Amino acid sequence: MMVVIFNISVHGEKCGSTPLLYQAVRTAKLNAQRMGVAVDVDAITEDGQTRRVQYLPDGTLCKLWMQ
């Protein structure tokens, strides 16, 4: 399973995307801390599956797998 793109969103509204995992994680963590809200990162695979993680303002990571 290969990830094609990472979409970053806040309150269901897309605020960015990148093909780089490190960039997506860093952006989500910083936005969560600065804005004080949960930030979602959706990993879209080449076969169309979605895997979601959520970064919380305190730095906690929640895995929210979706099919």
N, C-alpha and C positions, 0 to 999 in steps of 0.2 A: 504494500500500500504506500503510494507516494503522494505527499501533499503538494498540491498545485499552488494554492494561495491561502493566505491567512487574512480574514476580515476582522476588523476591530470595530466594536460598536458600544454605544452608551445609551441606555434606556431604549434599546431596539433601533436606534438610529445609527447607521454606518458612519464612522468618522475616519476610516482609513483602511488600506489593504496593502499587503506586501507579500512577496514570495519568500521572504527571509524570516525564519522562526525567531532568531535573536531580536530582530527589529520589532516584531509583533509583540513579543513578551516585554521588552523594555518599554515600549510605548504604552502598553496596557498598564503596567505597574506604575509608571510615572503619572499617567492620567488619573488612575484610581486614587493615588496619594494626593495629587494637586486638587482634584475636584471633589474628593470625599465621597465618591459613588463607586458602585461596582462596574467593572469594564469587562465585556465579553470578547473572547477571541475564538472565532470559528475557523477550524482547519478544514478546508475543502479538499478531498482526495480526488485522484484522477478518475475514479469510478463513480464520483458524485456523492459519496458519503460525507456527512458533516460530523465533526467532533468539536464540542464546545467546552472551553474552560472559562472560568470567571475569576478575575483578580479583584479582591476586596481592598478597601483603603488601608487596612492594617497589614497588608502584604500576604494575606491568606489566599491560597489557590483552591478553588472548588472545581472538580471535574464534573461536567454536565454532558455526558455522552448522548448524542442524538443520532438517530438512524435516518 
